[in-house]
Amino acid sequence: MVTTTNPDYHVEIEFQQKRPKGEIACGDVFQSSIIREEGRTILVLSDGIGHGIKASVLATLTSTMALKYSQLHTKPEVAARIIMETLPKSSDGKESYATFTIIELDGEGHVRIVNYDNPGILVLRNGVAMQGKEYNLTIEGEENQGKVLHCKEFTARKEDRIIFMSDGVPQSGLGNQRYPLGWGMENIEDFALNQIKRMPDISATKLARKIVNQAVMNDQFSVKDDTSCGVMYFREPRKFMLITGPPFYKIKDYDFVGRIQGFEGKKIICGGTTAEIIARELDLTVEIQHGNKNLDKLPPTAKMQGFEMVTEGILTLGKVEEILENYDSDTRLTDSPPEEIVKLLLQHDCIDIIVGTRINWAHQDPEQPLELELRKFVVKRIVKLLIHKFFKKVKIEYV
């Protein structure tokens, strides 16, 4: 899930993939980068020839170079030539090979897609596939004669979706009775449009997962090739606030609570003292929820009017950080307090985190200088994961 500097929409991004049974590495590699100073987001998908480790190495090398050259504003045809010269030759002298798709989004909403030998990219708008400005670039170098980059440019609008994939998706079902020539791009387009028609606000996560799952079904639940699909969804941003820790100066409690009260979006509190301050200033009651699942041996959660939940502070946040660190497309979350927080973080796009800097001596690390607090460290790790792993727009404020 990625954000741009354009306030009109948020860009949610999800990537799902399956590898053939028995392979320990996927031959499709997805990489991304957010350059906040320039307001740019770059996505790269590469598919290495064959399967397994060799394909994964080729795709990793290709995607890493494509990402780096895109960050440096290198012309696509020049970058492609360098990539192809760099890929190692096999022992029989044949060219090693990896496809790539590069999607660049700037702060004004302009999208440029550069595609080399991956399936076509679908841009869906208002219930139909949109073409945009299309053109080809010839890859430089004598050894690259006949090799072409297919490019597409357009300005994104709210509710647009971009779907990109490796050839495992359109080739799924190849040779079976229903799809003797494979699922094909036309059927994938119809499938995606039908899903959006049924669920107009279907998330990027659900749509990417449905496309990959259908490809797996086409192959009788045993994919024959690395199968990957990514979805970009330009939509209304969802706002969320996480509050942890009381403000440094007690005299600031009133202003602190006013900032929270004026926030338009869902809110949670991590910390008993913090919850007590907010309850006192707003004349609310904190109700302890007994009977919560307590597999992590954490204190029970509480309820307070206007907030999704109230939990213990630093121990819960430490568990949240651990879950986010290990999270992948196969993770299934239950309803323990840390997992409920993770669900809320992942469901929202623009996340405000307010960190009170009053020292809680119960959690102060005697090995560290007094001004450093464990809470700050854990929150910084959570923010880093939210931005770089989950592409959230995060604003952190210390009070």
Secondary structure by P-SEA (a helix, b strand, c coil): ccccccccbbbbbbbbbccccccccccbbbbbcccccccbbbbbbbbcccccaaaaaaaaaaaaaaaaaaaacccaaaaaaaaaaaccccccccbbbbbbbbbbbccccbbbbbbccccbbbbbccccccccccccccccccccccbbbbbbbbbbcccbbbbbbcccccccccccccccccccaaaaaaaaaaaaaacccccaaaaaaaaaaaaaaaaccccccbbbbbbbbbccbbbbbbbccccccccaaaaaaaaaaacccccccccaaaaaaaaaaabbbbbbbcccccccccccccccccccbbbbcaaaaaaaaaaaaaccccccccccaaaaaaaaaaaccbbbbbbbcccccccccccccccccaaaaaaaaaaaaaacccccbbbbbcc
